[in-house]
């Protein structure tokens, strides 16, 4: 985790406690948790949209099938040359 150890995290939390106080820290933590969750959901949606676009493009199935055939041929040539 970014090379932070326990002593460093304790110093960071101590400074945050001094700056924001005990009542504000849970609110800040909850807000950060929601933001991180929302960011991850957004990334997953973008990845899913990219996969949908790839599937719907014309010729993608044919290219994928041809790539599989080429990969199989490479594997066969590796076996034969050994």
Order of alpha helices (4+ residues) and beta strands (2+ residues): alpha-alpha-alpha
